[in-house]
């Protein structure tokens, strides 16, 4: 289980995604694209989330 918090990316936002890494990458990526207009690559998100949760 891993967790990604939108505020860790510098957004004033309470969104948190938690679960399996692949699901979090997908859900969080969709959130940032939709809500913040920023599309991160799955590779970038995976690295960031792994670093945060290690
Ligand atoms: Zn957000």
mmCIF file of the protein (N, C-alpha, C, O) and its ligand, coordinates in Angstrom:
data_MODEL
# 
_entry.id   MODEL 
# 
loop_
_entity.id 
_entity.type 
_entity.pdbx_number_of_molecules 
1 polymer     1 
2 non-polymer 1 
# 
_entity_poly.entity_id                      1 
_entity_poly.type                           'polypeptide(L)' 
_entity_poly.nstd_linkage                   no 
_entity_poly.nstd_monomer                   no 
_entity_poly.pdbx_seq_one_letter_code       
;(UNK)(UNK)(UNK)(UNK)(UNK)(UNK)(UNK)(UNK)(UNK)(UNK)(UNK)(UNK)(UNK)(UNK)(UNK)(UNK)
(UNK)(UNK)(UNK)(UNK)(UNK)(UNK)(UNK)(UNK)(UNK)(UNK)(UNK)(UNK)(UNK)(UNK)(UNK)(UNK)
(UNK)(UNK)(UNK)(UNK)(UNK)(UNK)(UNK)(UNK)(UNK)(UNK)(UNK)(UNK)(UNK)(UNK)(UNK)(UNK)
(UNK)(UNK)(UNK)(UNK)(UNK)(UNK)
;
_entity_poly.pdbx_seq_one_letter_code_can   XXXXXXXXXXXXXXXXXXXXXXXXXXXXXXXXXXXXXXXXXXXXXXXXXXXXXX 
_entity_poly.pdbx_strand_id                 A 
# 
loop_
_entity_poly_seq.entity_id 
_entity_poly_seq.num 
_entity_poly_seq.mon_id 
_entity_poly_seq.hetero 
1 1  UNK n 
1 2  UNK n 
1 3  UNK n 
1 4  UNK n 
1 5  UNK n 
1 6  UNK n 
1 7  UNK n 
1 8  UNK n 
1 9  UNK n 
1 10 UNK n 
1 11 UNK n 
1 12 UNK n 
1 13 UNK n 
1 14 UNK n 
1 15 UNK n 
1 16 UNK n 
1 17 UNK n 
1 18 UNK n 
1 19 UNK n 
1 20 UNK n 
1 21 UNK n 
1 22 UNK n 
1 23 UNK n 
1 24 UNK n 
1 25 UNK n 
1 26 UNK n 
1 27 UNK n 
1 28 UNK n 
1 29 UNK n 
1 30 UNK n 
1 31 UNK n 
1 32 UNK n 
1 33 UNK n 
1 34 UNK n 
1 35 UNK n 
1 36 UNK n 
1 37 UNK n 
1 38 UNK n 
1 39 UNK n 
1 40 UNK n 
1 41 UNK n 
1 42 UNK n 
1 43 UNK n 
1 44 UNK n 
1 45 UNK n 
1 46 UNK n 
1 47 UNK n 
1 48 UNK n 
1 49 UNK n 
1 50 UNK n 
1 51 UNK n 
1 52 UNK n 
1 53 UNK n 
1 54 UNK n 
# 
loop_
_struct_asym.id 
_struct_asym.entity_id 
A 1 
B 2 
# 
loop_
_chem_comp.id 
_chem_comp.type 
_chem_comp.mon_nstd_flag 
UNK 'L-peptide linking' . 
ZN  non-polymer         . 
# 
_pdbx_entity_nonpoly.entity_id   2 
_pdbx_entity_nonpoly.name        ? 
_pdbx_entity_nonpoly.comp_id     ZN 
# 
_pdbx_nonpoly_scheme.asym_id         B 
_pdbx_nonpoly_scheme.entity_id       2 
_pdbx_nonpoly_scheme.mon_id          ZN 
_pdbx_nonpoly_scheme.ndb_seq_num     1 
_pdbx_nonpoly_scheme.pdb_seq_num     101 
_pdbx_nonpoly_scheme.auth_seq_num    101 
_pdbx_nonpoly_scheme.pdb_mon_id      ZN 
_pdbx_nonpoly_scheme.auth_mon_id     ZN 
_pdbx_nonpoly_scheme.pdb_strand_id   A 
_pdbx_nonpoly_scheme.pdb_ins_code    . 
# 
loop_
_atom_site.group_PDB 
_atom_site.id 
_atom_site.type_symbol 
_atom_site.label_atom_id 
_atom_site.label_alt_id 
_atom_site.label_comp_id 
_atom_site.label_asym_id 
_atom_site.label_entity_id 
_atom_site.label_seq_id 
_atom_site.pdbx_PDB_ins_code 
_atom_site.Cartn_x 
_atom_site.Cartn_y 
_atom_site.Cartn_z 
_atom_site.occupancy 
_atom_site.B_iso_or_equiv 
_atom_site.pdbx_formal_charge 
_atom_site.auth_seq_id 
_atom_site.auth_comp_id 
_atom_site.auth_asym_id 
_atom_site.auth_atom_id 
_atom_site.pdbx_PDB_model_num 
ATOM   1   N  N  . UNK A 1 1  ? 0.837  -1.210 0.000   1.00 0.00 ? 1   UNK A N  1 
ATOM   2   C  CA . UNK A 1 1  ? 0.000  0.000  0.000   1.00 0.00 ? 1   UNK A CA 1 
ATOM   3   C  C  . UNK A 1 1  ? 0.865  1.251  0.000   1.00 0.00 ? 1   UNK A C  1 
ATOM   4   O  O  . UNK A 1 1  ? 1.817  1.377  0.770   1.00 0.00 ? 1   UNK A O  1 
ATOM   5   N  N  . UNK A 1 2  ? 0.509  2.158  -0.876  1.00 0.00 ? 2   UNK A N  1 
ATOM   6   C  CA . UNK A 1 2  ? 1.211  3.441  -0.921  1.00 0.00 ? 2   UNK A CA 1 
ATOM   7   C  C  . UNK A 1 2  ? 0.178  4.570  -0.878  1.00 0.00 ? 2   UNK A C  1 
ATOM   8   O  O  . UNK A 1 2  ? -1.024 4.350  -1.027  1.00 0.00 ? 2   UNK A O  1 
ATOM   9   N  N  . UNK A 1 3  ? 0.685  5.770  -0.670  1.00 0.00 ? 3   UNK A N  1 
ATOM   10  C  CA . UNK A 1 3  ? -0.192 6.925  -0.544  1.00 0.00 ? 3   UNK A CA 1 
ATOM   11  C  C  . UNK A 1 3  ? 0.406  8.105  -1.306  1.00 0.00 ? 3   UNK A C  1 
ATOM   12  O  O  . UNK A 1 3  ? 1.618  8.319  -1.281  1.00 0.00 ? 3   UNK A O  1 
ATOM   13  N  N  . UNK A 1 4  ? -0.450 8.865  -1.980  1.00 0.00 ? 4   UNK A N  1 
ATOM   14  C  CA . UNK A 1 4  ? -0.010 10.100 -2.635  1.00 0.00 ? 4   UNK A CA 1 
ATOM   15  C  C  . UNK A 1 4  ? -0.939 11.213 -2.188  1.00 0.00 ? 4   UNK A C  1 
ATOM   16  O  O  . UNK A 1 4  ? -2.158 11.103 -2.319  1.00 0.00 ? 4   UNK A O  1 
ATOM   17  N  N  . UNK A 1 5  ? -0.365 12.282 -1.659  1.00 0.00 ? 5   UNK A N  1 
ATOM   18  C  CA . UNK A 1 5  ? -1.153 13.423 -1.210  1.00 0.00 ? 5   UNK A CA 1 
ATOM   19  C  C  . UNK A 1 5  ? -0.883 14.604 -2.129  1.00 0.00 ? 5   UNK A C  1 
ATOM   20  O  O  . UNK A 1 5  ? 0.263  14.968 -2.393  1.00 0.00 ? 5   UNK A O  1 
ATOM   21  N  N  . UNK A 1 6  ? -1.966 15.185 -2.605  1.00 0.00 ? 6   UNK A N  1 
ATOM   22  C  CA . UNK A 1 6  ? -1.839 16.286 -3.554  1.00 0.00 ? 6   UNK A CA 1 
ATOM   23  C  C  . UNK A 1 6  ? -1.012 17.433 -2.976  1.00 0.00 ? 6   UNK A C  1 
ATOM   24  O  O  . UNK A 1 6  ? -0.259 18.078 -3.705  1.00 0.00 ? 6   UNK A O  1 
ATOM   25  N  N  . UNK A 1 7  ? -1.141 17.686 -1.707  1.00 0.00 ? 7   UNK A N  1 
ATOM   26  C  CA . UNK A 1 7  ? -0.391 18.805 -1.122  1.00 0.00 ? 7   UNK A CA 1 
ATOM   27  C  C  . UNK A 1 7  ? 1.122  18.592 -1.167  1.00 0.00 ? 7   UNK A C  1 
ATOM   28  O  O  . UNK A 1 7  ? 1.887  19.556 -1.138  1.00 0.00 ? 7   UNK A O  1 
ATOM   29  N  N  . UNK A 1 8  ? 1.551  17.337 -1.236  1.00 0.00 ? 8   UNK A N  1 
ATOM   30  C  CA . UNK A 1 8  ? 2.980  17.059 -1.381  1.00 0.00 ? 8   UNK A CA 1 
ATOM   31  C  C  . UNK A 1 8  ? 3.521  17.536 -2.722  1.00 0.00 ? 8   UNK A C  1 
ATOM   32  O  O  . UNK A 1 8  ? 4.730  17.690 -2.896  1.00 0.00 ? 8   UNK A O  1 
ATOM   33  N  N  . UNK A 1 9  ? 2.627  17.766 -3.656  1.00 0.00 ? 9   UNK A N  1 
ATOM   34  C  CA . UNK A 1 9  ? 3.033  18.233 -4.981  1.00 0.00 ? 9   UNK A CA 1 
ATOM   35  C  C  . UNK A 1 9  ? 2.895  19.748 -5.100  1.00 0.00 ? 9   UNK A C  1 
ATOM   36  O  O  . UNK A 1 9  ? 3.068  20.318 -6.177  1.00 0.00 ? 9   UNK A O  1 
ATOM   37  N  N  . UNK A 1 10 ? 2.586  20.379 -3.992  1.00 0.00 ? 10  UNK A N  1 
ATOM   38  C  CA . UNK A 1 10 ? 2.533  21.831 -3.975  1.00 0.00 ? 10  UNK A CA 1 
ATOM   39  C  C  . UNK A 1 10 ? 1.169  22.431 -4.256  1.00 0.00 ? 10  UNK A C  1 
ATOM   40  O  O  . UNK A 1 10 ? 1.034  23.644 -4.418  1.00 0.00 ? 10  UNK A O  1 
ATOM   41  N  N  . UNK A 1 11 ? 0.141  21.562 -4.312  1.00 0.00 ? 11  UNK A N  1 
ATOM   42  C  CA . UNK A 1 11 ? -1.201 22.070 -4.556  1.00 0.00 ? 11  UNK A CA 1 
ATOM   43  C  C  . UNK A 1 11 ? -1.933 22.313 -3.245  1.00 0.00 ? 11  UNK A C  1 
ATOM   44  O  O  . UNK A 1 11 ? -1.741 21.585 -2.271  1.00 0.00 ? 11  UNK A O  1 
ATOM   45  N  N  . UNK A 1 12 ? -2.763 23.329 -3.227  1.00 0.00 ? 12  UNK A N  1 
ATOM   46  C  CA . UNK A 1 12 ? -3.620 23.598 -2.072  1.00 0.00 ? 12  UNK A CA 1 
ATOM   47  C  C  . UNK A 1 12 ? -4.873 22.750 -2.255  1.00 0.00 ? 12  UNK A C  1 
ATOM   48  O  O  . UNK A 1 12 ? -5.907 23.244 -2.704  1.00 0.00 ? 12  UNK A O  1 
ATOM   49  N  N  . UNK A 1 13 ? -4.773 21.493 -1.909  1.00 0.00 ? 13  UNK A N  1 
ATOM   50  C  CA . UNK A 1 13 ? -5.783 20.508 -2.281  1.00 0.00 ? 13  UNK A CA 1 
ATOM   51  C  C  . UNK A 1 13 ? -5.736 19.349 -1.287  1.00 0.00 ? 13  UNK A C  1 
ATOM   52  O  O  . UNK A 1 13 ? -4.655 18.931 -0.872  1.00 0.00 ? 13  UNK A O  1 
ATOM   53  N  N  . UNK A 1 14 ? -6.884 18.835 -0.910  1.00 0.00 ? 14  UNK A N  1 
ATOM   54  C  CA . UNK A 1 14 ? -6.954 17.770 0.094   1.00 0.00 ? 14  UNK A CA 1 
ATOM   55  C  C  . UNK A 1 14 ? -7.013 16.369 -0.505  1.00 0.00 ? 14  UNK A C  1 
ATOM   56  O  O  . UNK A 1 14 ? -7.212 15.392 0.217   1.00 0.00 ? 14  UNK A O  1 
ATOM   57  N  N  . UNK A 1 15 ? -6.843 16.267 -1.811  1.00 0.00 ? 15  UNK A N  1 
ATOM   58  C  CA . UNK A 1 15 ? -6.955 14.957 -2.443  1.00 0.00 ? 15  UNK A CA 1 
ATOM   59  C  C  . UNK A 1 15 ? -5.848 14.006 -1.992  1.00 0.00 ? 15  UNK A C  1 
ATOM   60  O  O  . UNK A 1 15 ? -4.667 14.354 -1.992  1.00 0.00 ? 15  UNK A O  1 
ATOM   61  N  N  . UNK A 1 16 ? -6.258 12.804 -1.610  1.00 0.00 ? 16  UNK A N  1 
ATOM   62  C  CA . UNK A 1 16 ? -5.305 11.759 -1.232  1.00 0.00 ? 16  UNK A CA 1 
ATOM   63  C  C  . UNK A 1 16 ? -5.701 10.480 -1.962  1.00 0.00 ? 16  UNK A C  1 
ATOM   64  O  O  . UNK A 1 16 ? -6.874 10.109 -1.993  1.00 0.00 ? 16  UNK A O  1 
ATOM   65  N  N  . UNK A 1 17 ? -4.722 9.817  -2.541  1.00 0.00 ? 17  UNK A N  1 
ATOM   66  C  CA . UNK A 1 17 ? -4.966 8.527  -3.171  1.00 0.00 ? 17  UNK A CA 1 
ATOM   67  C  C  . UNK A 1 17 ? -4.151 7.479  -2.436  1.00 0.00 ? 17  UNK A C  1 
ATOM   68  O  O  . UNK A 1 17 ? -2.967 7.671  -2.159  1.00 0.00 ? 17  UNK A O  1 
ATOM   69  N  N  . UNK A 1 18 ? -4.806 6.365  -2.126  1.00 0.00 ? 18  UNK A N  1 
ATOM   70  C  CA . UNK A 1 18 ? -4.155 5.335  -1.340  1.00 0.00 ? 18  UNK A CA 1 
ATOM   71  C  C  . UNK A 1 18 ? -4.483 3.974  -1.927  1.00 0.00 ? 18  UNK A C  1 
ATOM   72  O  O  . UNK A 1 18 ? -5.613 3.734  -2.350  1.00 0.00 ? 18  UNK A O  1 
ATOM   73  N  N  . UNK A 1 19 ? -3.508 3.087  -1.955  1.00 0.00 ? 19  UNK A N  1 
ATOM   74  C  CA . UNK A 1 19 ? -3.773 1.740  -2.454  1.00 0.00 ? 19  UNK A CA 1 
ATOM   75  C  C  . UNK A 1 19 ? -2.540 1.137  -3.098  1.00 0.00 ? 19  UNK A C  1 
ATOM   76  O  O  . UNK A 1 19 ? -1.409 1.455  -2.732  1.00 0.00 ? 19  UNK A O  1 
ATOM   77  N  N  . UNK A 1 20 ? -2.778 0.262  -4.063  1.00 0.00 ? 20  UNK A N  1 
ATOM   78  C  CA . UNK A 1 20 ? -1.665 -0.348 -4.783  1.00 0.00 ? 20  UNK A CA 1 
ATOM   79  C  C  . UNK A 1 20 ? -1.023 0.713  -5.673  1.00 0.00 ? 20  UNK A C  1 
ATOM   80  O  O  . UNK A 1 20 ? -1.699 1.599  -6.196  1.00 0.00 ? 20  UNK A O  1 
ATOM   81  N  N  . UNK A 1 21 ? 0.290  0.603  -5.832  1.00 0.00 ? 21  UNK A N  1 
ATOM   82  C  CA . UNK A 1 21 ? 1.039  1.613  -6.575  1.00 0.00 ? 21  UNK A CA 1 
ATOM   83  C  C  . UNK A 1 21 ? 0.451  1.903  -7.956  1.00 0.00 ? 21  UNK A C  1 
ATOM   84  O  O  . UNK A 1 21 ? 0.331  3.066  -8.343  1.00 0.00 ? 21  UNK A O  1 
ATOM   85  N  N  . UNK A 1 22 ? 0.089  0.873  -8.693  1.00 0.00 ? 22  UNK A N  1 
ATOM   86  C  CA . UNK A 1 22 ? -0.439 1.088  -10.050 1.00 0.00 ? 22  UNK A CA 1 
ATOM   87  C  C  . UNK A 1 22 ? -1.752 1.862  -10.027 1.00 0.00 ? 22  UNK A C  1 
ATOM   88  O  O  . UNK A 1 22 ? -1.992 2.722  -10.874 1.00 0.00 ? 22  UNK A O  1 
ATOM   89  N  N  . UNK A 1 23 ? -2.596 1.549  -9.050  1.00 0.00 ? 23  UNK A N  1 
ATOM   90  C  CA . UNK A 1 23 ? -3.885 2.239  -8.931  1.00 0.00 ? 23  UNK A CA 1 
ATOM   91  C  C  . UNK A 1 23 ? -3.689 3.691  -8.503  1.00 0.00 ? 23  UNK A C  1 
ATOM   92  O  O  . UNK A 1 23 ? -4.368 4.591  -8.998  1.00 0.00 ? 23  UNK A O  1 
ATOM   93  N  N  . UNK A 1 24 ? -2.759 3.907  -7.583  1.00 0.00 ? 24  UNK A N  1 
ATOM   94  C  CA . UNK A 1 24 ? -2.495 5.268  -7.094  1.00 0.00 ? 24  UNK A CA 1 
ATOM   95  C  C  . UNK A 1 24 ? -1.935 6.133  -8.223  1.00 0.00 ? 24  UNK A C  1 
ATOM   96  O  O  . UNK A 1 24 ? -2.340 7.283  -8.392  1.00 0.00 ? 24  UNK A O  1 
ATOM   97  N  N  . UNK A 1 25 ? -1.010 5.577  -8.986  1.00 0.00 ? 25  UNK A N  1 
ATOM   98  C  CA . UNK A 1 25 ? -0.435 6.318  -10.118 1.00 0.00 ? 25  UNK A CA 1 
ATOM   99  C  C  . UNK A 1 25 ? -1.533 6.723  -11.090 1.00 0.00 ? 25  UNK A C  1 
ATOM   100 O  O  . UNK A 1 25 ? -1.568 7.860  -11.560 1.00 0.00 ? 25  UNK A O  1 
ATOM   101 N  N  . UNK A 1 26 ? -2.422 5.798  -11.388 1.00 0.00 ? 26  UNK A N  1 
ATOM   102 C  CA . UNK A 1 26 ? -3.502 6.058  -12.336 1.00 0.00 ? 26  UNK A CA 1 
ATOM   103 C  C  . UNK A 1 26 ? -4.487 7.097  -11.781 1.00 0.00 ? 26  UNK A C  1 
ATOM   104 O  O  . UNK A 1 26 ? -4.824 8.074  -12.450 1.00 0.00 ? 26  UNK A O  1 
ATOM   105 N  N  . UNK A 1 27 ? -4.935 6.863  -10.547 1.00 0.00 ? 27  UNK A N  1 
ATOM   106 C  CA . UNK A 1 27 ? -5.928 7.747  -9.931  1.00 0.00 ? 27  UNK A CA 1 
ATOM   107 C  C  . UNK A 1 27 ? -5.363 9.149  -9.706  1.00 0.00 ? 27  UNK A C  1 
ATOM   108 O  O  . UNK A 1 27 ? -6.021 10.151 -9.986  1.00 0.00 ? 27  UNK A O  1 
ATOM   109 N  N  . UNK A 1 28 ? -4.143 9.199  -9.201  1.00 0.00 ? 28  UNK A N  1 
ATOM   110 C  CA . UNK A 1 28 ? -3.536 10.491 -8.915  1.00 0.00 ? 28  UNK A CA 1 
ATOM   111 C  C  . UNK A 1 28 ? -3.247 11.256 -10.208 1.00 0.00 ? 28  UNK A C  1 
ATOM   112 O  O  . UNK A 1 28 ? -3.442 12.470 -10.280 1.00 0.00 ? 28  UNK A O  1 
ATOM   113 N  N  . UNK A 1 29 ? -2.780 10.532 -11.225 1.00 0.00 ? 29  UNK A N  1 
ATOM   114 C  CA . UNK A 1 29 ? -2.512 11.147 -12.525 1.00 0.00 ? 29  UNK A CA 1 
ATOM   115 C  C  . UNK A 1 29 ? -3.773 11.732 -13.135 1.00 0.00 ? 29  UNK A C  1 
ATOM   116 O  O  . UNK A 1 29 ? -3.753 12.830 -13.692 1.00 0.00 ? 29  UNK A O  1 
ATOM   117 N  N  . UNK A 1 30 ? -4.874 10.993 -13.028 1.00 0.00 ? 30  UNK A N  1 
ATOM   118 C  CA . UNK A 1 30 ? -6.150 11.481 -13.553 1.00 0.00 ? 30  UNK A CA 1 
ATOM   119 C  C  . UNK A 1 30 ? -6.614 12.716 -12.781 1.00 0.00 ? 30  UNK A C  1 
ATOM   120 O  O  . UNK A 1 30 ? -7.155 13.656 -13.364 1.00 0.00 ? 30  UNK A O  1 
ATOM   121 N  N  . UNK A 1 31 ? -6.398 12.703 -11.466 1.00 0.00 ? 31  UNK A N  1 
ATOM   122 C  CA . UNK A 1 31 ? -6.787 13.832 -10.629 1.00 0.00 ? 31  UNK A CA 1 
ATOM   123 C  C  . UNK A 1 31 ? -6.021 15.101 -11.004 1.00 0.00 ? 31  UNK A C  1 
ATOM   124 O  O  . UNK A 1 31 ? -6.621 16.157 -11.203 1.00 0.00 ? 31  UNK A O  1 
ATOM   125 N  N  . UNK A 1 32 ? -4.692 14.994 -11.100 1.00 0.00 ? 32  UNK A N  1 
ATOM   126 C  CA . UNK A 1 32 ? -3.910 16.201 -11.409 1.00 0.00 ? 32  UNK A CA 1 
ATOM   127 C  C  . UNK A 1 32 ? -4.234 16.728 -12.804 1.00 0.00 ? 32  UNK A C  1 
ATOM   128 O  O  . UNK A 1 32 ? -4.259 17.939 -13.023 1.00 0.00 ? 32  UNK A O  1 
ATOM   129 N  N  . UNK A 1 33 ? -4.482 15.821 -13.747 1.00 0.00 ? 33  UNK A N  1 
ATOM   130 C  CA . UNK A 1 33 ? -4.832 16.245 -15.106 1.00 0.00 ? 33  UNK A CA 1 
ATOM   131 C  C  . UNK A 1 33 ? -6.168 16.973 -15.120 1.00 0.00 ? 33  UNK A C  1 
ATOM   132 O  O  . UNK A 1 33 ? -6.315 18.021 -15.749 1.00 0.00 ? 33  UNK A O  1 
ATOM   133 N  N  . UNK A 1 34 ? -7.140 16.401 -14.417 1.00 0.00 ? 34  UNK A N  1 
ATOM   134 C  CA . UNK A 1 34 ? -8.496 16.929 -14.432 1.00 0.00 ? 34  UNK A CA 1 
ATOM   135 C  C  . UNK A 1 34 ? -8.648 18.185 -13.580 1.00 0.00 ? 34  UNK A C  1 
ATOM   136 O  O  . UNK A 1 34 ? -9.244 19.171 -14.014 1.00 0.00 ? 34  UNK A O  1 
ATOM   137 N  N  . UNK A 1 35 ? -8.108 18.143 -12.370 1.00 0.00 ? 35  UNK A N  1 
ATOM   138 C  CA . UNK A 1 35 ? -8.313 19.244 -11.412 1.00 0.00 ? 35  UNK A CA 1 
ATOM   139 C  C  . UNK A 1 35 ? -7.279 20.355 -11.539 1.00 0.00 ? 35  UNK A C  1 
ATOM   140 O  O  . UNK A 1 35 ? -7.581 21.519 -11.276 1.00 0.00 ? 35  UNK A O  1 
ATOM   141 N  N  . UNK A 1 36 ? -6.072 20.005 -11.938 1.00 0.00 ? 36  UNK A N  1 
ATOM   142 C  CA . UNK A 1 36 ? -4.994 20.997 -11.930 1.00 0.00 ? 36  UNK A CA 1 
ATOM   143 C  C  . UNK A 1 36 ? -4.414 21.265 -13.313 1.00 0.00 ? 36  UNK A C  1 
ATOM   144 O  O  . UNK A 1 36 ? -3.558 22.135 -13.472 1.00 0.00 ? 36  UNK A O  1 
ATOM   145 N  N  . UNK A 1 37 ? -4.878 20.519 -14.313 1.00 0.00 ? 37  UNK A N  1 
ATOM   146 C  CA . UNK A 1 37 ? -4.418 20.754 -15.671 1.00 0.00 ? 37  UNK A CA 1 
ATOM   147 C  C  . UNK A 1 37 ? -2.972 20.355 -15.920 1.00 0.00 ? 37  UNK A C  1 
ATOM   148 O  O  . UNK A 1 37 ? -2.358 20.802 -16.889 1.00 0.00 ? 37  UNK A O  1 
ATOM   149 N  N  . UNK A 1 38 ? -2.425 19.509 -15.042 1.00 0.00 ? 38  UNK A N  1 
ATOM   150 C  CA . UNK A 1 38 ? -1.045 19.051 -15.193 1.00 0.00 ? 38  UNK A CA 1 
ATOM   151 C  C  . UNK A 1 38 ? -1.059 17.536 -15.407 1.00 0.00 ? 38  UNK A C  1 
ATOM   152 O  O  . UNK A 1 38 ? -1.639 16.791 -14.617 1.00 0.00 ? 38  UNK A O  1 
ATOM   153 N  N  . UNK A 1 39 ? -0.424 17.104 -16.466 1.00 0.00 ? 39  UNK A N  1 
ATOM   154 C  CA . UNK A 1 39 ? -0.330 15.662 -16.705 1.00 0.00 ? 39  UNK A CA 1 
ATOM   155 C  C  . UNK A 1 39 ? 1.077  15.181 -16.416 1.00 0.00 ? 39  UNK A C  1 
ATOM   156 O  O  . UNK A 1 39 ? 2.029  15.548 -17.105 1.00 0.00 ? 39  UNK A O  1 
ATOM   157 N  N  . UNK A 1 40 ? 1.198  14.353 -15.386 1.00 0.00 ? 40  UNK A N  1 
ATOM   158 C  CA . UNK A 1 40 ? 2.482  13.743 -15.076 1.00 0.00 ? 40  UNK A CA 1 
ATOM   159 C  C  . UNK A 1 40 ? 2.535  12.395 -15.777 1.00 0.00 ? 40  UNK A C  1 
ATOM   160 O  O  . UNK A 1 40 ? 1.515  11.721 -15.916 1.00 0.00 ? 40  UNK A O  1 
ATOM   161 N  N  . UNK A 1 41 ? 3.728  12.002 -16.219 1.00 0.00 ? 41  UNK A N  1 
ATOM   162 C  CA . UNK A 1 41 ? 3.859  10.673 -16.808 1.00 0.00 ? 41  UNK A CA 1 
ATOM   163 C  C  . UNK A 1 41 ? 3.781  9.641  -15.690 1.00 0.00 ? 41  UNK A C  1 
ATOM   164 O  O  . UNK A 1 41 ? 4.114  9.925  -14.540 1.00 0.00 ? 41  UNK A O  1 
ATOM   165 N  N  . UNK A 1 42 ? 3.338  8.444  -16.045 1.00 0.00 ? 42  UNK A N  1 
ATOM   166 C  CA . UNK A 1 42 ? 3.237  7.363  -15.064 1.00 0.00 ? 42  UNK A CA 1 
ATOM   167 C  C  . UNK A 1 42 ? 4.606  7.096  -14.440 1.00 0.00 ? 42  UNK A C  1 
ATOM   168 O  O  . UNK A 1 42 ? 4.711  6.769  -13.258 1.00 0.00 ? 42  UNK A O  1 
ATOM   169 N  N  . UNK A 1 43 ? 5.646  7.240  -15.251 1.00 0.00 ? 43  UNK A N  1 
ATOM   170 C  CA . UNK A 1 43 ? 7.007  7.005  -14.772 1.00 0.00 ? 43  UNK A CA 1 
ATOM   171 C  C  . UNK A 1 43 ? 7.391  8.011  -13.683 1.00 0.00 ? 43  UNK A C  1 
ATOM   172 O  O  . UNK A 1 43 ? 7.947  7.643  -12.649 1.00 0.00 ? 43  UNK A O  1 
ATOM   173 N  N  . UNK A 1 44 ? 7.085  9.279  -13.934 1.00 0.00 ? 44  UNK A N  1 
ATOM   174 C  CA . UNK A 1 44 ? 7.382  10.338 -12.969 1.00 0.00 ? 44  UNK A CA 1 
ATOM   175 C  C  . UNK A 1 44 ? 6.625  10.115 -11.669 1.00 0.00 ? 44  UNK A C  1 
ATOM   176 O  O  . UNK A 1 44 ? 7.190  10.206 -10.579 1.00 0.00 ? 44  UNK A O  1 
ATOM   177 N  N  . UNK A 1 45 ? 5.341  9.822  -11.802 1.00 0.00 ? 45  UNK A N  1 
ATOM   178 C  CA . UNK A 1 45 ? 4.520  9.606  -10.606 1.00 0.00 ? 45  UNK A CA 1 
ATOM   179 C  C  . UNK A 1 45 ? 4.992  8.394  -9.823  1.00 0.00 ? 45  UNK A C  1 
ATOM   180 O  O  . UNK A 1 45 ? 5.048  8.425  -8.593  1.00 0.00 ? 45  UNK A O  1 
ATOM   181 N  N  . UNK A 1 46 ? 5.328  7.336  -10.527 1.00 0.00 ? 46  UNK A N  1 
ATOM   182 C  CA . UNK A 1 46 ? 5.792  6.118  -9.851  1.00 0.00 ? 46  UNK A CA 1 
ATOM   183 C  C  . UNK A 1 46 ? 7.036  6.419  -9.027  1.00 0.00 ? 46  UNK A C  1 
ATOM   184 O  O  . UNK A 1 46 ? 7.128  6.027  -7.863  1.00 0.00 ? 46  UNK A O  1 
ATOM   185 N  N  . UNK A 1 47 ? 7.993  7.117  -9.633  1.00 0.00 ? 47  UNK A N  1 
ATOM   186 C  CA . UNK A 1 47 ? 9.230  7.466  -8.917  1.00 0.00 ? 47  UNK A CA 1 
ATOM   187 C  C  . UNK A 1 47 ? 8.928  8.322  -7.692  1.00 0.00 ? 47  UNK A C  1 
ATOM   188 O  O  . UNK A 1 47 ? 9.445  8.068  -6.604  1.00 0.00 ? 47  UNK A O  1 
ATOM   189 N  N  . UNK A 1 48 ? 8.098  9.325  -7.876  1.00 0.00 ? 48  UNK A N  1 
ATOM   190 C  CA . UNK A 1 48 ? 7.790  10.242 -6.794  1.00 0.00 ? 48  UNK A CA 1 
ATOM   191 C  C  . UNK A 1 48 ? 7.107  9.502  -5.636  1.00 0.00 ? 48  UNK A C  1 
ATOM   192 O  O  . UNK A 1 48 ? 7.460  9.686  -4.471  1.00 0.00 ? 48  UNK A O  1 
ATOM   193 N  N  . UNK A 1 49 ? 6.136  8.674  -5.976  1.00 0.00 ? 49  UNK A N  1 
ATOM   194 C  CA . UNK A 1 49 ? 5.379  7.956  -4.951  1.00 0.00 ? 49  UNK A CA 1 
ATOM   195 C  C  . UNK A 1 49 ? 6.248  6.936  -4.233  1.00 0.00 ? 49  UNK A C  1 
ATOM   196 O  O  . UNK A 1 49 ? 6.154  6.776  -3.016  1.00 0.00 ? 49  UNK A O  1 
ATOM   197 N  N  . UNK A 1 50 ? 7.091  6.249  -4.989  1.00 0.00 ? 50  UNK A N  1 
ATOM   198 C  CA . UNK A 1 50 ? 7.989  5.278  -4.369  1.00 0.00 ? 50  UNK A CA 1 
ATOM   199 C  C  . UNK A 1 50 ? 8.936  5.979  -3.403  1.00 0.00 ? 50  UNK A C  1 
ATOM   200 O  O  . UNK A 1 50 ? 9.164  5.491  -2.296  1.00 0.00 ? 50  UNK A O  1 
ATOM   201 N  N  . UNK A 1 51 ? 9.489  7.119  -3.811  1.00 0.00 ? 51  UNK A N  1 
ATOM   202 C  CA . UNK A 1 51 ? 10.382 7.882  -2.932  1.00 0.00 ? 51  UNK A CA 1 
ATOM   203 C  C  . UNK A 1 51 ? 9.677  8.310  -1.660  1.00 0.00 ? 51  UNK A C  1 
ATOM   204 O  O  . UNK A 1 51 ? 10.230 8.196  -0.566  1.00 0.00 ? 51  UNK A O  1 
ATOM   205 N  N  . UNK A 1 52 ? 8.455  8.803  -1.805  1.00 0.00 ? 52  UNK A N  1 
ATOM   206 C  CA . UNK A 1 52 ? 7.680  9.301  -0.667  1.00 0.00 ? 52  UNK A CA 1 
ATOM   207 C  C  . UNK A 1 52 ? 7.345  8.198  0.325   1.00 0.00 ? 52  UNK A C  1 
ATOM   208 O  O  . UNK A 1 52 ? 7.238  8.442  1.527   1.00 0.00 ? 52  UNK A O  1 
ATOM   209 N  N  . UNK A 1 53 ? 7.180  6.991  -0.185  1.00 0.00 ? 53  UNK A N  1 
ATOM   210 C  CA . UNK A 1 53 ? 6.714  5.891  0.657   1.00 0.00 ? 53  UNK A CA 1 
ATOM   211 C  C  . UNK A 1 53 ? 7.835  4.943  1.071   1.00 0.00 ? 53  UNK A C  1 
ATOM   212 O  O  . UNK A 1 53 ? 7.581  3.905  1.683   1.00 0.00 ? 53  UNK A O  1 
ATOM   213 N  N  . UNK A 1 54 ? 9.063  5.296  0.740   1.00 0.00 ? 54  UNK A N  1 
ATOM   214 C  CA . UNK A 1 54 ? 10.160 4.401  1.104   1.00 0.00 ? 54  UNK A CA 1 
ATOM   215 C  C  . UNK A 1 54 ? 10.759 4.805  2.444   1.00 0.00 ? 54  UNK A C  1 
ATOM   216 O  O  . UNK A 1 54 ? 11.698 4.165  2.918   1.00 0.00 ? 54  UNK A O  1 
HETATM 217 ZN ZN . ZN  B 2 .  ? -5.403 18.027 -6.164  1.00 0.00 ? 101 ZN  A ZN 1 
# 
